Amino acid sequence: MKRFAMYGILASAALAYAPQVLAQTVFVSTQLRPIEEATVVREDLLKDAGKVDYVVEEPPQFAVRMEAESEAGKHTVSLVGALHGELSPLADKGQLESLDDLAKKLAAEGMPQSLLDLGKLGKSSQQYIPWMQATYVMAAKKEALQYLPAGADINALTYDQLIEWGKNMQDATGQPQIGFPAGPKGLMSRYFEGYFYPSFTGGVVRTFKNADAAAGWEKLKALWAYVNPNSTNYDFMQEPLAAGEVMVAWDHVARLKDAISASPDDYVVFPAPAGPKGRGYMPVVAGLAIPKGAPDRDGAVKVIEHLSTQQIQLETASKLGFFPTLNVQLPPDLDKGVALLAGAVTRTQTSKDALISLLPVGLGDKGGEFNKVYMDAFQRIVLQNEQIDDVLKSQGATLAKLMSDAKAPCWAPDAQSDGACPVE
């Protein structure tokens, strides 16, 4: 409770502070946190949206802050931007304003009803407005294509073909040429939760320690023989790609964008590989919501409307690599790198073996602990060569306790559960 109390003190102080602070719409976001991205938001995307104070928060701190302000009944935040799974706990606690009127208006302006329905978070009223969407893809230097296995389709790769491709590249160049963002600020945990586990097991939590998972880890160990060992230091794969340290990489579209946009004729972009259960992928939907008790609801609505215009949605795609939630046609003069990424996203979503894995839902401030379970398993199995069954047993116990403590039910692709999602 000390964390909540501290945030309550901060909230009280903010409310008692100088009037000019309250004249701004405080917009707290777990998205677009890196300084380069946040600068684009402040200087470009929000420049005509009124007086807005754009504040970035790591997801665990965001959950604590919102809970603290709700408990204290003293609100400083008027607008939040966060992932679907980060907003779900707030909706479950009744902490978000209904946005039905705004949703109806945006539906008329071209926002797909399927996305708006996602923003209801299972409630009868609109809990958030879909802000932007993205996913994760693979990118390769065109020079790597000569090493593809015979008969391989770049848009329908399997893990066996990726391993053979990695071997061919390493044999030809003398260096491992595949890279993953397994650094301290990389998004490698999303690879396990949205790509690796669904592709090999058809689930994420229920299937964490089963025989399919063990077989998948064996396959990943085989792949890792052709992965650049500096991957454990990589946070954004656009940098090692641009520097020529790797020729093939997996990452979030926004973290590949700079390299591909700088030299679009040098790259191909394509879906992640498929495993025995399908081609796992994680659609990432970020939403905009207004907390109950927001001191500037009108300002928050104005910002949502501004960020939902076609012009700003296209600017968000062009400058940040996050794609529109409005059903808009990407213009022909769109940045060529963004167009390449958009094509790969479409091919991923329409793959005949596509298997959707949603972002974790219902974990509250335990999202970091959830990610750590998968990263610890990776480090122990792949990097430290520990016995797979032993690691899955111990990490599975940790995961089961975490899910029980969070009381988090299963999400897709795991089958629904009554109560906490079990580790079977």
JOQUIKA-V133525 format. One record per residue. SS is DSSP state (H for helix, E for strand, C for the rest). OMEGA is omega in whole degrees, 0 to 359 (none if undefined). Layout:
BEGIN
ss->{SS & SS}
omega->{OMEGA & OMEGA}
END
This chain:
BEGIN
ss->{C & H & H & H & H & H & H & H & H & H & H & H & H & H & H & C & C & C & H & H & H & H & C & C & E & E & E & E & E & C & C & C & C & C & H & H & H & H & H & H & H & H & H & H & H & C & C & C & C & C & C & E & E & E & E & E & C & C & H & H & H & H & H & H & H & H & H & H & H & H & H & H & C & C & C & C & C & C & E & E & E & E & E & H & H & H & H & H & H & H & H & H & C & C & C & E & C & C & C & H & H & H & H & H & H & H & H & H & C & C & E & C & H & H & H & H & H & H & C & C & C & C & C & C & C & C & C & C & E & E & E & E & E & E & C & E & E & E & E & E & E & H & H & H & H & H & H & C & C & C & C & C & C & H & H & H & C & E & H & H & H & H & H & H & H & H & H & H & H & H & H & H & H & C & C & C & C & E & E & E & C & C & C & C & C & C & C & H & H & H & H & H & H & H & H & H & H & H & H & H & H & C & C & C & C & C & C & C & C & C & H & H & H & H & H & H & H & H & H & H & H & H & H & H & C & C & E & C & H & H & H & H & H & C & C & C & H & H & H & H & H & H & H & C & C & C & C & E & E & E & E & E & H & H & H & C & H & H & H & H & H & H & C & H & H & H & E & E & E & E & C & C & C & E & E & C & C & E & E & E & E & C & C & E & E & E & E & E & E & C & E & C & C & C & C & C & H & H & H & H & H & H & H & H & H & H & H & C & C & H & H & H & H & H & H & H & H & H & H & H & C & C & E & C & C & E & C & C & C & C & C & C & C & C & C & H & H & H & H & H & H & H & H & H & H & H & H & H & H & C & C & C & C & E & E & E & C & C & C & C & C & C & C & H & H & H & H & H & H & H & H & H & H & H & H & H & H & H & H & H & H & H & H & C & C & C & C & H & H & H & H & H & H & H & H & H & H & H & H & H & H & H & H & H & H & H & C & C & C & C & C & C & C & C & C & C & C & C & C & C & C & C & C & C}
omega->{180 & 180 & 180 & 181 & 180 & 178 & 177 & 177 & 180 & 180 & 179 & 180 & 181 & 181 & 181 & 187 & 185 & 183 & 183 & 177 & 182 & 179 & 180 & 172 & 180 & 185 & 181 & 185 & 171 & 183 & 178 & 183 & 182 & 189 & 180 & 180 & 180 & 178 & 177 & 180 & 184 & 189 & 184 & 188 & 185 & 188 & 180 & 184 & 183 & 181 & 184 & 175 & 183 & 185 & 179 & 180 & 168 & 184 & 180 & 180 & 177 & 181 & 180 & 182 & 183 & 178 & 181 & 180 & 179 & 180 & 182 & 183 & 180 & 191 & 174 & 186 & 179 & 183 & 176 & 173 & 185 & 179 & 178 & 183 & 178 & 179 & 183 & 179 & 179 & 178 & 181 & 179 & 178 & 186 & 183 & 177 & 172 & 181 & 184 & 182 & 180 & 179 & 180 & 180 & 183 & 175 & 179 & 182 & 173 & 175 & 184 & 181 & 179 & 177 & 178 & 178 & 176 & 181 & 174 & 177 & 178 & 180 & 180 & 181 & 182 & 182 & 176 & 175 & 178 & 187 & 182 & 181 & 181 & 171 & 182 & 182 & 174 & 177 & 180 & 169 & 182 & 180 & 179 & 186 & 180 & 183 & 178 & 176 & 179 & 177 & 182 & 175 & 184 & 181 & 180 & 182 & 169 & 177 & 178 & 179 & 178 & 178 & 179 & 177 & 178 & 179 & 180 & 180 & 181 & 178 & 184 & 187 & 182 & 182 & 173 & 190 & 178 & 181 & 175 & 180 & 184 & 178 & 184 & 180 & 178 & 184 & 183 & 180 & 179 & 175 & 181 & 186 & 186 & 188 & 185 & 184 & 177 & 183 & 183 & 186 & 184 & 179 & 180 & 182 & 182 & 189 & 190 & 188 & 183 & 184 & 178 & 178 & 180 & 178 & 178 & 179 & 175 & 180 & 180 & 176 & 178 & 178 & 187 & 176 & 182 & 179 & 179 & 182 & 176 & 178 & 180 & 175 & 184 & 174 & 179 & 185 & 177 & 183 & 177 & 175 & 181 & 182 & 180 & 179 & 176 & 176 & 182 & 182 & 172 & 175 & 174 & 183 & 182 & 181 & 172 & 193 & 188 & 181 & 184 & 179 & 180 & 181 & 187 & 181 & 182 & 190 & 162 & 180 & 191 & 181 & 174 & 184 & 178 & 173 & 183 & 183 & 180 & 182 & 182 & 172 & 185 & 173 & 183 & 178 & 175 & 183 & 177 & 183 & 179 & 179 & 173 & 183 & 181 & 181 & 181 & 181 & 181 & 178 & 180 & 178 & 180 & 180 & 179 & 180 & 180 & 182 & 181 & 176 & 180 & 182 & 182 & 178 & 178 & 177 & 176 & 178 & 185 & 187 & 187 & 177 & 172 & 192 & 185 & 169 & 170 & 178 & 183 & 176 & 178 & 185 & 181 & 180 & 178 & 174 & 186 & 178 & 178 & 178 & 177 & 179 & 180 & 178 & 179 & 177 & 179 & 180 & 176 & 184 & 184 & 177 & 183 & 180 & 181 & 180 & 185 & 173 & 182 & 171 & 180 & 182 & 171 & 182 & 181 & 182 & 179 & 180 & 178 & 178 & 178 & 178 & 184 & 178 & 183 & 180 & 177 & 177 & 178 & 182 & 184 & 184 & 188 & 185 & 183 & 174 & 176 & 181 & 185 & 184 & 180 & 180 & 181 & 178 & 183 & 179 & 176 & 177 & 177 & 180 & 181 & 179 & 180 & 181 & 179 & 180 & 181 & 185 & 184 & 176 & 182 & 173 & 182 & 12 & 175 & 176 & 182 & 181 & 169 & 184 & 185 & 179 & 183 & 169 & 190 & none}
END
